[in-house]
């Protein structure tokens, strides 16, 4: 069956049960263009558009994206297919849309493995990597950090050790994407029928990796700018590729700005926002278990294990500040999707303001 080439299995067959009686067919989104999609059906590749009813009722994060399994109506092989439903996503990697708008942008759906790609040149940044790791925790996908351009680094293994120090439970590899060995290293992570996605900055080497995995120049590539090491947007749209070993790889345009978005299905309320950050900062989470108070904010409470570790120099100050920043950002994002939490935060600020005013009057 052609669908199995795109990762179809019993899990997706079970999720499609409700649509099977509606004269709809399963398909997977391979590529997303401005007004259309390329999908993979039981008859092979086809063009598709979204049904008007789905466009009307779907929110920004609910429309089909690359990797989604969808229910389509197609009257004959080769005809334009119409996407009527998006199956519930098993995993997703998403961010807040760029700019001031408050909405979710889903970058990759139903991925089993997330490759976070970072170049060992001017692209290397541990604080940015921490941000990606928080988003990866929410995605629920398995994560591998890929340090590319090892040939440009005097001590690539030292960089691997640095990443391991902030992400001890995440696998980290150092490669040079322009070599054949890179394909061997990466393909070992992608089992047949599984889907991997590449995310990272422009110029990190994602498209070069895809070309190595496919053993063909499927994706255009450009060198980074010599002046500042910044990448140039070469990949202009997301696309899912079939690999020779039976797996799939999803290439993404470079991400210039990764603003965190709270995934409501990860965990309800502010506790879920804090949990996502804690899991990306495991040493802080471990210390917090020893705090005197269960709800310790690690600010001014007595017998705070985290503050004691900071005073002893056991936690790097830059990492601590990154932890606080990401926790605030994700909590704010959680208030945008959870009305109850938004009301709670509003009441909390009202009480704080009243307290400040009372103190001012006493003076």
Secondary structure, 3 states (H helix, E strand, C coil): CHHHHHCCCHHHHHHCHHHHCCCCEEEEEEEECCCCEEEEECCEEEEEEECHHHHHHCCCCCCCCCCCEEEEECCCCCCCEEEEEECCCCCEEEEECCCCCCCEEEEEECCCEEEEEEECCCCCCHHHHHHHHHHHHHHCCEEEEEEECHHHCCCHHHHHHHHHHHCCCCEEEECCCCCHHHHHHHHCCCCCCCEEEEEECCCCCHHHHHHHHHCCCCCCCCCCCCCCCCCCCCCCCCEEEECCCCCEEEECCCCCCCECCCCCCCCCHHHHHHHHHHHHCHHHHHHHCCCCCCCCCCCCCCCCHHHHHHHCCCCCHHHHHHHHHHHHHHHHHHHHHCHHHHHHHHHHHHHHHHHHHHHHHHC
